[in-house]
Amino acid sequence: MEFLSEYGMFLAKAATLVIAVLVVVGGIVVLVAHGRGDSESRGRLDIRHLNGDYDHMALALKSAILPKKALKRFQKEQKAREKQHEKIERHRVFVLNFHGDIRAAAVASLREEVTAVLTAAQSEDEVIVRLESAGGLVHSYGLAAAQLLRIRDRRIKLTVAVDKVAASGGYMMACVADRIIAAPFAILGSIGVIAQLPNFNRLLKKHDVDFEQFMAGEHKRTVTLFGENTDKGRQKFQEEIEDVHTLFKDFVKTHRPQVDLERVATGEHWFGARALESRLVDELRTSDDVLLDASASADLYEITYTGKKPWLARLLVQTGEALGRA
């Protein structure tokens, strides 16, 4: 009996291992076959009708708190409003979300979302961007701001709503809008430029390690991590930083001329209420409040683009799901 018990456990372990291997191999085969068929796919565009979400929330809450007669009356009124909305062509509000990191990686999705909106938006429509970013690389956020400029160039109203932070590169994006809305304690501003790096030259010398660098072009490299930095190199690097700051200030001045740049372009940041005093924003409200009010007179559509994941990432996800089911 002991032998049979141990043998049964061995068979169970072997069967589990074989199933796991088959799942992995099968996943690879499926993904490879699927990848050949959709290798040209650019991702997925998801469209969510926010008005319907609000209606469902209202119905769920009313169902819990209203008496039956009052609930039936509310449902009739809601259906009547829906029929009325179907008869009347209302303007549309397209809602985009941008959560920025230091590389502004979300610009890859933003460019596709803006393109999608521009294929359908009309002059009476509006785009609301819920923006959250503390800034990052200049060229990356420059591209993100340029994507929002595409909306302005088509003469479509653009509103940026900041609930938490739009600083540095984030504010570079926000200032493009016709209207900037911020929560009372959102962080805005930081119109400045910073660059910093360590230097290991003395450490290398201490350990008798030589560092050699070869350049063609006097200013190909101004400061370095491992070589000995010179006063001339530091001065040139500072000039480059100042030039980027000038470009940043000019960009803000062009799109938000009401701002006193001498006062706000110091690299400081302000909370929402102080930002309103400095005219960095136009109104203190949360994005939730803005969208809820807009839903009374417009159809709201949230647009989200999800890029195609690399086959290895999809394999890991699908294998994990398959093993979980097994």
C-alpha atoms as one frame of an Amber mdcrd trajectory, in Angstrom:
protein
   0.000   0.000   0.000   2.866   2.361   0.815   4.391   1.626  -2.594   1.080
   2.335  -4.357   0.671   5.593  -2.420   4.149   6.818  -3.374   3.660   5.699
  -6.949   0.359   7.586  -7.122   2.029  10.768  -5.846   4.764  10.338  -8.461
   2.177  10.004 -11.219   0.321  13.100  -9.979   3.524  15.175  -9.995   4.502
  13.887 -13.425   1.038  14.662 -14.815   1.177  18.181 -13.388   4.590  18.781
 -14.957   3.457  17.460 -18.339   0.332  19.667 -18.259   2.422  22.734 -17.413
   4.846  22.029 -20.282   1.962  21.485 -22.704   0.331  24.747 -21.644   3.561
  26.689 -22.231   4.250  25.044 -25.579   0.643  25.464 -26.632   0.750  29.115
 -25.633   3.861  29.670 -27.727   2.297  27.953 -30.733  -0.916  29.970 -30.417
   0.907  33.271 -30.026   3.236  32.609 -32.939   0.306  31.626 -35.161  -1.719
  34.595 -33.953   1.248  36.945 -34.348   1.629  35.963 -37.999  -1.978  36.880
 -38.607  -2.052  40.216 -36.771   1.541  41.384 -37.098   0.250  44.554 -38.735
  -2.184  45.289 -35.898  -1.550  48.636 -34.241  -3.357  48.049 -30.979  -6.868
  48.529 -29.672  -9.012  51.654 -29.331 -11.541  51.459 -26.492 -14.493  53.862
 -26.387 -16.536  54.251 -23.223 -19.820  56.194 -23.125 -19.626  58.031 -19.807
 -23.262  59.183 -19.865 -24.326  55.554 -19.625 -22.039  55.042 -16.645 -23.612
  58.007 -14.854 -27.108  56.720 -15.608 -26.235  53.270 -14.238 -24.784  54.763
 -11.056 -27.842  56.949 -10.543 -30.195  54.007 -11.081 -28.227  51.774  -8.686
 -28.306  54.398  -5.942 -31.957  55.300  -6.481 -32.874  51.615  -6.388 -31.348
  51.369  -2.940 -32.843  54.501  -1.370 -36.176  55.218  -3.082 -39.560  53.618
  -2.400 -40.964  51.517  -5.236 -43.349  54.176  -6.525 -40.682  56.874  -6.519
 -38.244  54.478  -8.206 -40.707  53.701 -11.001 -41.281  57.411 -11.497 -37.532
  57.998 -11.678 -37.111  55.190 -14.225 -39.863  56.674 -16.416 -38.232  60.088
 -16.238 -34.863  58.572 -17.107 -36.285  56.782 -20.169 -37.993  59.986 -21.268
 -34.700  61.861 -21.047 -32.941  59.159 -23.050 -35.572  59.369 -25.814 -35.296
  63.142 -25.827 -31.514  62.892 -26.182 -31.939  60.532 -29.143 -34.121  63.085
 -30.936 -31.800  66.021 -30.340 -28.294  65.965 -31.765 -26.045  67.066 -28.923
 -22.433  68.125 -29.125 -19.811  65.635 -28.028 -17.043  65.755 -25.449 -14.080
  63.460 -25.978 -12.207  62.577 -22.787  -8.532  61.622 -22.863  -6.287  60.613
 -19.952  -2.562  61.329 -19.766  -0.488  59.923 -16.887   3.063  61.032 -17.552
   6.355  59.592 -16.347   9.820  61.063 -16.785   9.974  59.794 -20.399   6.384
  60.811 -21.229   5.859  57.237 -22.435   2.092  57.833 -22.566   2.602  60.021
 -25.637   2.619  56.807 -27.692  -1.049  56.307 -26.806  -1.883  60.026 -26.813
  -0.897  60.477 -30.451  -3.226  57.638 -31.510  -6.084  58.941 -29.338  -5.754
  62.464 -30.753  -5.706  61.093 -34.295  -8.860  59.070 -33.582 -10.635  62.107
 -32.139  -9.691  64.312 -35.092 -11.261  61.851 -37.520 -14.684  62.390 -35.907
 -14.682  65.680 -33.963 -16.471  68.753 -35.288 -16.000  72.416 -34.462 -18.800
  72.428 -31.863 -17.273  69.470 -29.969 -14.793  69.628 -27.105 -11.810  67.618
 -25.905 -11.093  67.317 -22.176  -7.692  65.957 -21.172  -7.290  64.706 -17.615
  -3.598  65.394 -17.134  -1.264  64.148 -14.431   2.471  64.645 -14.777   5.395
  66.092 -12.840   7.403  66.548 -16.041  10.475  64.889 -17.470  12.521  64.897
 -20.665  12.198  68.092 -22.687  11.897  66.522 -26.121   9.358  63.933 -24.915
   7.049  66.495 -23.342   7.563  68.790 -26.300   6.083  66.062 -28.477   3.206
  65.530 -26.023   2.387  69.257 -26.091   2.554  69.198 -29.895  -0.051  66.418
 -29.938  -2.450  68.648 -27.996  -1.674  71.518 -30.370  -3.114  69.391 -33.163
  -6.505  69.752 -31.469  -6.185  73.526 -31.160  -5.064  73.796 -34.781  -8.355
  72.173 -35.853 -10.214  74.869 -33.856 -11.712  72.336 -31.476 -12.116  73.519
 -27.895  -9.491  72.002 -25.606  -9.780  71.834 -21.816  -7.094  70.426 -19.525
  -8.157  69.250 -16.060  -5.493  68.756 -13.405  -6.501  66.867 -10.263  -3.036
  66.239  -8.796  -0.055  67.666 -10.661   0.907  69.367 -13.927   4.406  70.675
 -13.374   7.343  71.424 -15.662   6.698  69.346 -18.816   3.198  68.664 -17.488
   2.468  72.392 -17.449   4.031  72.718 -20.904   1.221  70.439 -22.055  -1.471
  72.150 -19.976  -0.736  75.688 -21.179  -1.755  74.713 -24.714  -5.419  74.440
 -23.637  -8.156  77.035 -24.099  -9.053  76.480 -20.448  -7.140  74.969 -17.531
  -9.077  73.587 -14.574  -7.347  72.451 -11.397  -8.296  70.972  -8.047  -7.661
  73.338  -5.112  -4.508  71.515  -3.993  -3.214  70.396  -7.369   0.437  71.315
  -8.051   1.129  73.488 -11.087   3.947  75.535 -12.579   7.620  74.604 -12.147
   8.463  76.528 -15.319  12.143  75.788 -15.194  14.829  73.383 -16.385  17.132
  71.176 -14.335  20.001  68.851 -15.218  22.281  67.047 -12.798  24.814  64.235
 -12.931  27.484  62.744 -10.692  31.170  62.806 -11.603  33.398  59.837 -10.811
  36.685  61.268 -12.066  38.395  61.551  -8.665  37.267  58.032  -7.737  38.810
  56.650 -10.926  42.067  58.510 -10.311  42.205  57.184  -6.756  42.114  53.638
  -8.132  44.524  54.400 -11.005  41.849  54.026 -13.683  42.301  56.134 -16.811
  39.297  57.460 -18.712  39.754  58.523 -22.318  37.237  60.320 -24.486  37.561
  61.299 -28.145  35.414  63.951 -29.820  35.009  65.616 -33.173  33.315  68.948
 -32.590  34.241  71.268 -29.742  30.942  70.959 -27.908  29.970  67.401 -28.756
  30.329  66.671 -25.024  30.336  69.527 -22.504  30.262  67.702 -19.160  30.903
  64.048 -18.487  30.380  61.374 -15.839  33.898  59.971 -15.839  36.223  62.595
 -17.266  37.467  65.787 -15.608  34.973  68.570 -16.262  36.303  72.004 -17.208
  34.963  75.467 -16.416  34.495  76.023 -20.146  32.423  72.840 -20.434  30.307
  73.787 -17.426  29.673  77.253 -18.855  28.593  75.829 -22.206  26.271  73.352
 -20.496  24.721  76.143 -18.434  24.135  78.153 -21.630  22.296  75.181 -23.112
  20.106  74.903 -19.999  19.322  78.632 -20.143  18.390  78.334 -23.819  15.936
  75.507 -23.084  14.418  77.642 -20.306  13.998  80.539 -22.747  12.234  78.266
 -25.223   9.980  76.991 -22.426   9.054  80.529 -21.356   8.379  81.586 -24.948
   6.105  78.571 -25.398   4.083  79.451 -22.289   3.911  83.123 -23.285   2.596
  82.200 -26.750  -0.210  80.011 -25.465  -0.962  81.757 -22.175  -0.112  85.441
 -22.582  -2.067  86.447 -19.456   0.635  84.896 -17.246   3.300  87.161 -15.716
   6.372  85.170 -16.707   8.769  87.256 -14.665   6.846  86.155 -11.593   6.089
  82.504 -12.393   8.972  81.298 -14.588  11.323  80.837 -11.634  11.065  77.061
 -11.420   8.693  77.288  -8.433   5.402  75.421  -8.204   2.068  76.517  -6.775
  -1.000  74.807  -5.364  -4.283  75.288  -7.213  -5.588  78.304  -5.274  -2.254
  80.160  -5.618  -1.985  79.110  -9.260  -5.364  80.741  -9.877  -4.080  84.004
  -8.405  -1.087  83.810 -10.750  -3.417  83.028 -13.682  -1.707  79.727 -14.326
  -5.202  78.194 -14.254  -8.677  79.517 -15.027 -10.904  77.712 -12.551 -10.756
  75.557  -9.420 -12.755  72.368  -9.920 -12.136  68.652 -10.089 -12.307  66.805
 -13.391 -15.142  64.651 -12.007 -17.284  67.733 -11.419 -16.539  69.110 -14.887
 -17.476  65.860 -16.619 -20.629  65.345 -14.580 -21.871  68.847 -15.441 -20.975
  68.378 -19.109 -22.989  65.150 -19.276 -26.218  67.130 -18.845 -25.844  68.799
 -22.238 -23.357  66.656 -24.163 -22.478  63.073 -25.009 -19.230  62.098 -23.291
 -16.879  59.529 -24.814 -13.700  58.404 -23.077 -11.079  57.332 -25.629  -8.290
  54.948 -24.621  -5.684  53.482 -26.954  -3.845  50.341 -25.836  -0.746  49.504
 -27.838   0.062  45.984 -28.961   2.236  44.220 -26.380   5.383  42.289 -27.404
   4.742  38.589 -27.958   6.839  37.617 -24.928   4.772  39.797 -22.599   1.567
  38.336 -24.027   2.992  34.829 -23.626   3.742  35.389 -19.953   0.278  36.809
 -19.297  -1.543  34.032 -21.134   0.635  31.312 -19.583  -0.071  32.673 -16.111
  -3.800  32.717 -16.838  -3.697  29.167 -18.238  -1.803  27.826 -15.224  -4.202
  29.600 -12.917  -7.164  27.916 -14.633  -5.380  24.528 -14.545
